[in-house]
Amino acid sequence: LRPRYKTENGQRLIYESYDRLLAGLSVPLEQQNIPTTYGITHIITAGSSENPPLLPLHGTGDNAAMMWVYHMEELSQAFYVIAIYNIGGSGKSEPNDNYS
């Protein structure tokens, strides 16, 4: 499997940018890494788990933080938002050797 980032410093810079973006939100978030057959799937959740679930999906070349950051506060008032980062995308989900 080819590395997703050219350098460790490049990966660090992307992750720091991601973390700054999420830190700017006024809504509490929870981040989780879910092990799957094809690697680690990173998710963020916001809102009460008592609310109806909402699963926003991001487009190719984006990640859930970039795509949904400006909507998360409003959506999390009425929904339990579960934003999934596609494996192989630009977020924190990491593919393993099974991913192709």
N, C-alpha and C positions, 0 to 999 in steps of 0.2 A: 504494500500500500504506500503510495506516494504521500509525503508529508503535506498537510494543508497549508502550512506557513513556511516561507523560505527560511526564516530564522526564528529562533526563540524570542528575540527582541521584537520582531514583527508581531508574533502571537501576543506577547505581553502588551504591546501598544494597542492592539485591537481590543483585548479584554479590558484594559484600563478605560478606553473610550466607552465601551459598552457599560461598564460599571458606573462611570460618571453620568451617562445618560439616564440610567435607572435611579441613581441617587437623587436626581433632580425632580423626581416625582413626589407628589405630596400624599400619595396613597401607599399604605403598607403593602409590600410585596414579599412573597416567599419564592426562593429559587431552589430547584431540586435537579439532581442528575439521576435519570432513570436508566439502568442497564438494560439493553435490548440485544437481540441477536446480531444486529449490525453496528453496535457501538453504544455510546452514551448519548441519550437524548436529554437535552437540557430543557426545562420548562420553568415558566414563572406563573405564579397564581396571585390573584388579587380579588378582594371581595369576600363576602361571607359564603362559606360552603353550604349554608342554608338556602342561598339564592339558586335559581336555575343555572346550570352550567352553560358557559359560552366558550366555544373553541375557535378562536380566530386563527386563520392560517396565513402565513406570510408568503409573498411571492418569491420567485427565484432571484438570487443575488441579494436578498434582504434577510433580516432576521426579525424576530418578534419584537425586540426592543425598538428597533428603528421603525418598524411598520405600525406598531400599536401604541407607542409611548404617549402620544398626544390624545389618545382616546381612552387610555386605561382608567383614569380617574372617573370619568363619567360612566363607562361600562361597568366598573366594579361596584357602583352604587346599586345596580339592579341585578347583576349577574355575578356568578362565581367564574371569573375569567381564568381559563387555563390556556396559556399561550405556549405553543410547542415550537421548538427550533428544529427545523428539518436537519437531519444528519447530512453533512457535506456542505451545508450552507455557511454563511459568514458569522454565525453566532457561536455559542459555546458547546453545541452538540459535536461530538467527536466520533468519526467512523472507526471501525476496526477492520481487520483483514477480511471479514465476510462481506463488507460493503464494496460494491463495484459500480 
